[in-house]
Amino acid sequence: MTTVPSPTAETRWRCTLCGNLTRFDVTRSSKVVEYVHLDLAGEPTVEERDVVSETIESVRCRWCNAVDQIELVDRPGAAS
């Protein structure tokens, strides 16, 4: 399984097929530790969530459904 790089403060995703910069379906795997509080009726509420690790498995373009066609490009105005 190959992972997709995450966007940073200087970069963003772009679909190489249609040019989409704004709409993507992201599949990710996360390992988290959560503090769950149960009220007296037994209803759970997550009060704290700590992400231990996270991997982006795939990114699909919402416009053209392309998978594995997503690249990182510079954000406008990002300091180079």
Secondary structure, DSSP 8 states (H G I E B T S, - for coil): --------SSEEEEETTT---S-EEEEEEEEEEEEEEE-TT--EEEEEEEEEEEEEEEEEETTT--BS-EEEEE-TT---
